[in-house]
Amino acid sequence: MKMKKPAIRVTKWLADIPVEACCSLCPNEIFRAASTGHRPEKSSYQQQLQEAFDRHVADVHKNTK
């Protein structure tokens, strides 16, 4: 039986900027982006969320690739 592959799912947006996401297989695992300046930057937030998700997948879903 093939296991489902985890995917990042954005759960909160600030206009067109993703600010919070979760794992599709672990909906209680929340990833939040933090502002590094006065204004949120879309690319920075996307990168932060993706990096947090990638760490989660490496730690929790090692065998689902």
A tleap script that builds the chain and sets N, CA, C and O, in Angstrom:
source leaprc.protein.ff14SB
mol = sequence {
  NMET LYS MET LYS LYS PRO ALA ILE ARG VAL
  THR LYS TRP LEU ALA ASP ILE PRO VAL GLU
  ALA CYS CYS SER LEU CYS PRO ASN GLU ILE
  PHE ARG ALA ALA SER THR GLY HIE ARG PRO
  GLU LYS SER SER TYR GLN GLN GLN LEU GLN
  GLU ALA PHE ASP ARG HIE VAL ALA ASP VAL
  HIE LYS ASN THR CLYS
}
set mol.1.N position { 0.836 -1.183 0.000 }
set mol.1.CA position { 0.000 0.000 0.000 }
set mol.1.C position { 0.883 1.249 0.000 }
set mol.1.O position { 1.804 1.373 0.807 }
set mol.2.N position { 0.593 2.149 -0.897 }
set mol.2.CA position { 1.370 3.383 -1.010 }
set mol.2.C position { 0.823 4.417 -0.039 }
set mol.2.O position { -0.386 4.636 0.045 }
set mol.3.N position { 1.743 5.055 0.699 }
set mol.3.CA position { 1.335 6.085 1.652 }
set mol.3.C position { 1.151 7.414 0.929 }
set mol.3.O position { 1.818 7.702 -0.065 }
set mol.4.N position { 0.234 8.208 1.453 }
set mol.4.CA position { 0.023 9.541 0.886 }
set mol.4.C position { 1.244 10.408 1.161 }
set mol.4.O position { 1.900 10.276 2.194 }
set mol.5.N position { 1.527 11.280 0.232 }
set mol.5.CA position { 2.652 12.196 0.361 }
set mol.5.C position { 2.168 13.471 1.042 }
set mol.5.O position { 1.130 14.008 0.655 }
set mol.6.N position { 2.890 13.970 2.045 }
set mol.6.CA position { 2.480 15.206 2.706 }
set mol.6.C position { 2.608 16.398 1.766 }
set mol.6.O position { 3.492 16.439 0.911 }
set mol.7.N position { 1.721 17.358 1.934 }
set mol.7.CA position { 1.749 18.588 1.132 }
set mol.7.C position { 1.530 19.775 2.061 }
set mol.7.O position { 0.865 19.667 3.092 }
set mol.8.N position { 2.099 20.895 1.678 }
set mol.8.CA position { 1.890 22.118 2.456 }
set mol.8.C position { 0.539 22.712 2.051 }
set mol.8.O position { 0.201 22.766 0.869 }
set mol.9.N position { -0.224 23.155 3.048 }
set mol.9.CA position { -1.546 23.738 2.797 }
set mol.9.C position { -1.622 25.078 3.528 }
set mol.9.O position { -1.547 25.123 4.756 }
set mol.10.N position { -1.771 26.163 2.777 }
set mol.10.CA position { -1.873 27.495 3.389 }
set mol.10.C position { -3.233 27.625 4.063 }
set mol.10.O position { -4.268 27.332 3.465 }
set mol.11.N position { -3.214 28.070 5.325 }
set mol.11.CA position { -4.445 28.183 6.108 }
set mol.11.C position { -4.838 29.626 6.409 }
set mol.11.O position { -5.995 29.897 6.729 }
set mol.12.N position { -3.886 30.554 6.311 }
set mol.12.CA position { -4.198 31.979 6.536 }
set mol.12.C position { -3.414 32.832 5.558 }
set mol.12.O position { -2.243 32.582 5.273 }
set mol.13.N position { -4.102 33.851 5.051 }
set mol.13.CA position { -3.513 34.776 4.094 }
set mol.13.C position { -3.642 36.201 4.617 }
set mol.13.O position { -4.586 36.521 5.339 }
set mol.14.N position { -2.695 37.051 4.253 }
set mol.14.CA position { -2.766 38.491 4.464 }
set mol.14.C position { -2.751 39.081 3.056 }
set mol.14.O position { -1.689 39.254 2.458 }
set mol.15.N position { -3.930 39.386 2.536 }
set mol.15.CA position { -4.102 39.736 1.111 }
set mol.15.C position { -3.616 38.545 0.290 }
set mol.15.O position { -4.216 37.472 0.362 }
set mol.16.N position { -2.529 38.707 -0.502 }
set mol.16.CA position { -2.025 37.586 -1.303 }
set mol.16.C position { -0.774 36.961 -0.694 }
set mol.16.O position { -0.061 36.219 -1.371 }
set mol.17.N position { -0.501 37.252 0.573 }
set mol.17.CA position { 0.701 36.753 1.244 }
set mol.17.C position { 0.318 35.618 2.200 }
set mol.17.O position { -0.512 35.814 3.088 }
set mol.18.N position { 0.913 34.437 2.027 }
set mol.18.CA position { 0.634 33.341 2.950 }
set mol.18.C position { 1.329 33.592 4.287 }
set mol.18.O position { 2.533 33.844 4.314 }
set mol.19.N position { 0.591 33.527 5.392 }
set mol.19.CA position { 1.188 33.799 6.703 }
set mol.19.C position { 1.153 32.581 7.627 }
set mol.19.O position { 1.854 32.543 8.639 }
set mol.20.N position { 0.331 31.584 7.273 }
set mol.20.CA position { 0.233 30.391 8.107 }
set mol.20.C position { -0.093 29.201 7.213 }
set mol.20.O position { -0.852 29.321 6.251 }
set mol.21.N position { 0.488 28.055 7.542 }
set mol.21.CA position { 0.243 26.851 6.757 }
set mol.21.C position { 0.262 25.640 7.683 }
set mol.21.O position { 0.661 25.729 8.844 }
set mol.22.N position { -0.178 24.513 7.143 }
set mol.22.CA position { -0.135 23.271 7.893 }
set mol.22.C position { 0.275 22.145 6.949 }
set mol.22.O position { 0.376 22.335 5.737 }
set mol.23.N position { 0.506 20.982 7.522 }
set mol.23.CA position { 0.808 19.775 6.764 }
set mol.23.C position { -0.521 19.095 6.432 }
set mol.23.O position { -1.393 18.981 7.293 }
set mol.24.N position { -0.675 18.645 5.192 }
set mol.24.CA position { -1.929 17.996 4.796 }
set mol.24.C position { -2.187 16.710 5.575 }
set mol.24.O position { -3.341 16.315 5.745 }
set mol.25.N position { -1.136 16.056 6.048 }
set mol.25.CA position { -1.294 14.822 6.816 }
set mol.25.C position { -1.325 15.057 8.325 }
set mol.25.O position { -1.747 14.182 9.082 }
set mol.26.N position { -0.884 16.225 8.759 }
set mol.26.CA position { -0.858 16.588 10.189 }
set mol.26.C position { -1.486 17.981 10.345 }
set mol.26.O position { -0.764 18.953 10.567 }
set mol.27.N position { -2.809 18.094 10.234 }
set mol.27.CA position { -3.435 19.425 10.247 }
set mol.27.C position { -3.222 20.212 11.539 }
set mol.27.O position { -3.430 21.425 11.555 }
set mol.28.N position { -2.818 19.556 12.607 }
set mol.28.CA position { -2.544 20.270 13.859 }
set mol.28.C position { -1.121 20.821 13.909 }
set mol.28.O position { -0.767 21.540 14.843 }
set mol.29.N position { -0.313 20.492 12.923 }
set mol.29.CA position { 1.064 20.993 12.829 }
set mol.29.C position { 1.023 22.303 12.036 }
set mol.29.O position { 0.910 22.299 10.811 }
set mol.30.N position { 1.118 23.434 12.768 }
set mol.30.CA position { 0.962 24.759 12.162 }
set mol.30.C position { 2.325 25.416 11.975 }
set mol.30.O position { 3.170 25.386 12.871 }
set mol.31.N position { 2.527 26.005 10.811 }
set mol.31.CA position { 3.747 26.756 10.504 }
set mol.31.C position { 3.349 28.213 10.310 }
set mol.31.O position { 2.408 28.516 9.577 }
set mol.32.N position { 4.076 29.118 10.975 }
set mol.32.CA position { 3.773 30.550 10.867 }
set mol.32.C position { 5.007 31.302 10.383 }
set mol.32.O position { 6.132 31.009 10.788 }
set mol.33.N position { 4.775 32.258 9.526 }
set mol.33.CA position { 5.857 33.113 9.036 }
set mol.33.C position { 5.951 34.342 9.926 }
set mol.33.O position { 4.938 34.863 10.395 }
set mol.34.N position { 7.169 34.797 10.153 }
set mol.34.CA position { 7.396 35.969 10.993 }
set mol.34.C position { 7.959 37.108 10.152 }
set mol.34.O position { 8.765 36.886 9.249 }
set mol.35.N position { 7.535 38.300 10.450 }
set mol.35.CA position { 7.995 39.476 9.730 }
set mol.35.C position { 9.426 39.805 10.119 }
set mol.35.O position { 9.786 39.786 11.296 }
set mol.36.N position { 10.233 40.106 9.113 }
set mol.36.CA position { 11.618 40.500 9.380 }
set mol.36.C position { 11.790 42.006 9.262 }
set mol.36.O position { 12.880 42.530 9.493 }
set mol.37.N position { 10.714 42.707 8.902 }
set mol.37.CA position { 10.763 44.162 8.758 }
set mol.37.C position { 9.404 44.745 9.053 }
set mol.37.O position { 8.559 44.104 9.678 }
set mol.38.N position { 9.197 45.968 8.598 }
set mol.38.CA position { 7.924 46.642 8.850 }
set mol.38.C position { 6.790 46.088 8.001 }
set mol.38.O position { 5.643 46.031 8.446 }
set mol.39.N position { 7.114 45.679 6.775 }
set mol.39.CA position { 6.078 45.175 5.869 }
set mol.39.C position { 6.348 43.703 5.565 }
set mol.39.O position { 7.496 43.310 5.359 }
set mol.40.N position { 5.313 42.907 5.538 }
set mol.40.CA position { 5.513 41.500 5.175 }
set mol.40.C position { 5.897 41.378 3.699 }
set mol.40.O position { 5.315 42.048 2.846 }
set mol.41.N position { 6.864 40.533 3.403 }
set mol.41.CA position { 7.286 40.299 2.029 }
set mol.41.C position { 6.830 38.911 1.610 }
set mol.41.O position { 7.135 37.919 2.272 }
set mol.42.N position { 6.103 38.852 0.516 }
set mol.42.CA position { 5.522 37.597 0.051 }
set mol.42.C position { 6.581 36.498 -0.100 }
set mol.42.O position { 6.389 35.384 0.387 }
set mol.43.N position { 7.683 36.804 -0.763 }
set mol.43.CA position { 8.709 35.777 -1.008 }
set mol.43.C position { 9.339 35.296 0.286 }
set mol.43.O position { 9.623 34.106 0.428 }
set mol.44.N position { 9.561 36.195 1.228 }
set mol.44.CA position { 10.136 35.823 2.519 }
set mol.44.C position { 9.190 34.913 3.302 }
set mol.44.O position { 9.616 33.912 3.878 }
set mol.45.N position { 7.918 35.265 3.319 }
set mol.45.CA position { 6.930 34.460 4.029 }
set mol.45.C position { 6.784 33.083 3.387 }
set mol.45.O position { 6.711 32.072 4.086 }
set mol.46.N position { 6.743 33.046 2.054 }
set mol.46.CA position { 6.643 31.767 1.357 }
set mol.46.C position { 7.842 30.885 1.691 }
set mol.46.O position { 7.695 29.689 1.945 }
set mol.47.N position { 9.012 31.479 1.689 }
set mol.47.CA position { 10.237 30.737 1.976 }
set mol.47.C position { 10.234 30.212 3.419 }
set mol.47.O position { 10.594 29.059 3.657 }
set mol.48.N position { 9.835 31.042 4.370 }
set mol.48.CA position { 9.793 30.615 5.776 }
set mol.48.C position { 8.832 29.436 5.965 }
set mol.48.O position { 9.156 28.461 6.644 }
set mol.49.N position { 7.649 29.540 5.356 }
set mol.49.CA position { 6.668 28.463 5.487 }
set mol.49.C position { 7.177 27.182 4.834 }
set mol.49.O position { 7.015 26.097 5.393 }
set mol.50.N position { 7.788 27.297 3.662 }
set mol.50.CA position { 8.296 26.122 2.955 }
set mol.50.C position { 9.421 25.457 3.746 }
set mol.50.O position { 9.472 24.231 3.840 }
set mol.51.N position { 10.322 26.257 4.315 }
set mol.51.CA position { 11.431 25.702 5.101 }
set mol.51.C position { 10.915 24.992 6.349 }
set mol.51.O position { 11.411 23.921 6.697 }
set mol.52.N position { 9.929 25.572 7.025 }
set mol.52.CA position { 9.347 24.932 8.214 }
set mol.52.C position { 8.671 23.617 7.827 }
set mol.52.O position { 8.801 22.616 8.532 }
set mol.53.N position { 7.950 23.623 6.707 }
set mol.53.CA position { 7.293 22.413 6.224 }
set mol.53.C position { 8.332 21.354 5.852 }
set mol.53.O position { 8.165 20.184 6.194 }
set mol.54.N position { 9.391 21.747 5.164 }
set mol.54.CA position { 10.439 20.805 4.768 }
set mol.54.C position { 11.097 20.160 5.988 }
set mol.54.O position { 11.380 18.962 5.975 }
set mol.55.N position { 11.344 20.945 7.043 }
set mol.55.CA position { 11.908 20.384 8.281 }
set mol.55.C position { 10.939 19.384 8.902 }
set mol.55.O position { 11.348 18.316 9.356 }
set mol.56.N position { 9.668 19.732 8.919 }
set mol.56.CA position { 8.642 18.845 9.468 }
set mol.56.C position { 8.613 17.524 8.692 }
set mol.56.O position { 8.583 16.451 9.294 }
set mol.57.N position { 8.621 17.600 7.373 }
set mol.57.CA position { 8.583 16.389 6.548 }
set mol.57.C position { 9.820 15.531 6.814 }
set mol.57.O position { 9.711 14.310 6.929 }
set mol.58.N position { 10.986 16.153 6.913 }
set mol.58.CA position { 12.229 15.408 7.166 }
set mol.58.C position { 12.187 14.726 8.531 }
set mol.58.O position { 12.696 13.616 8.686 }
set mol.59.N position { 11.583 15.386 9.519 }
set mol.59.CA position { 11.538 14.839 10.871 }
set mol.59.C position { 10.438 13.808 11.059 }
set mol.59.O position { 10.655 12.794 11.723 }
set mol.60.N position { 9.255 14.046 10.487 }
set mol.60.CA position { 8.074 13.233 10.786 }
set mol.60.C position { 7.722 12.238 9.681 }
set mol.60.O position { 7.264 11.130 9.961 }
set mol.61.N position { 7.932 12.627 8.454 }
set mol.61.CA position { 7.469 11.809 7.323 }
set mol.61.C position { 8.635 11.234 6.509 }
set mol.61.O position { 8.590 11.222 5.278 }
set mol.62.N position { 9.649 10.772 7.180 }
set mol.62.CA position { 10.862 10.272 6.510 }
set mol.62.C position { 10.559 9.193 5.474 }
set mol.62.O position { 11.200 9.139 4.424 }
set mol.63.N position { 9.589 8.340 5.766 }
set mol.63.CA position { 9.335 7.176 4.912 }
set mol.63.C position { 8.183 7.358 3.936 }
set mol.63.O position { 7.691 6.375 3.381 }
set mol.64.N position { 7.744 8.588 3.712 }
set mol.64.CA position { 6.592 8.790 2.825 }
set mol.64.C position { 6.988 9.386 1.487 }
set mol.64.O position { 6.114 9.751 0.700 }
set mol.65.N position { 8.264 9.494 1.209 }
set mol.65.CA position { 8.713 10.080 -0.061 }
set mol.65.C position { 8.591 9.097 -1.191 }
set mol.65.O position { 8.925 9.423 -2.330 }
savepdb mol mol.pdb
quit
